[in-house]
Amino acid sequence: MEYLKGKRILLGVTGGIAAYKCCELIRLLRKAGAGVRVVMTPAAEQFITPLTLATLSGAEVLRDLFPSGGSVDHISSVREADLLILAPATANTLAKMAGGIADNLLTCCLLAARIPVLAAPAMNCAMYENPATAANIRTLRERGVHFVGPDVGWQACGESGPGRMSAPEAIFREAADLLLRPGQIRGTMVITAGPTEEPLDPVRTLTNRSSGRMGYALAGAAAMLGWRVRLISGPVTLDPPPAVDLIPVRTAAEMMDAAWREAKEADCFVGCAAVADFRPDHAARNKIKKCGEESLKLTLVPNPDIIRTIAGLDTVLAVGFAAETEHLAEYARHKLATKDLDLIVANDVSSTETGFGSEDNAALMIFRDGREVSLPRMRKEDMALRIISEINDLLDRQSRESAPV
Ligand code: C5P
């Protein structure tokens, strides 16, 4: 998903061996839709070529403080950016930053930056542990510079300790978090996603085939469209989208507890999880053994209906999902009414092209007032953006209608 579409990043690369890792960082940022401009120090060119970074970023690399063309607007790149990432951030460049030194194009940009700065330190562990570096990092933190890492581990110099630059994925996540935490927050949206897992004994569970993809896509879309997102998720293999707070749960009862706690403070609740309707009446303490030829009888008891309970809070807009294999619209309208929802999104899970685990979805949205919007087959990420936009429109309409005239 292009979480960072329209965002402009200035990536400062300094002279450390970890400079090679910024190639992957550029790829991740661009894949997420961000525009990337690279500014290098002279020392960085000893480790990685400007041509490599220009090719990956799709733009000329900025290197000269005194370009031959005579342009004096050497810091326009930092004025145009939304975030400056310094990766790798060497002890030398951090010291210059702390001291306000501007002796190359990158340190000039750092001194002129009125935008958030995210630094990923990378240096030998002895340099990192030196009190001078520690004091510089402390000073920079106090001035509002954000830091990611460093990690502890094996270093290129052969020593082991703190000072390894964080993985590109970790830097990307921090950057996305900084860019997506909206200045103007619409409110808090709680989303449930994935399956639940109901234990039968210490090794067996009752669960279902929900992949969590739709719920995770909704969480990513909501963060992009201005929501503070709390994602309550059953066990899935997905990474949470950037700028989303993940609350992992296992059973329906745990999901219910988390949902109730979070929804009381929220403005919108989206129930996208495939919650088990029933659970074993008890989980055996020890592994259930084969009992000859006899069949095994399980007693199942109903789980709470999470969204129905949350919809009773009249402070939240409640949005549910209906996964059906037949009579889609009819069953969905019935659920909308019985669960007292503001909106239901119904999808046909009998189709292999749009059902569980697939990349695409097709759905019918039915609103409390009877209005229906049909969403044709599209990628789950695109559908998530459509659904969150509809929720935003609905809330905007409601607040206009309730505003005093
Ligand atoms: O009743 P059914 O399971 O078909 O309803 C689906 C909708 O209700 C989904 O939004 C699902 O997340 C929610 N649900 C729930 N708690 C349950 C069962 C379903 O929140 N125990």
Residues whose N, C-alpha, C, O or C-beta is under 5 A from the ligand:
A	BS01	C5P	G271 C272 A273 A274 V275 A276 N303 P304 D305 I306 I307 V319 G320 F321 A322
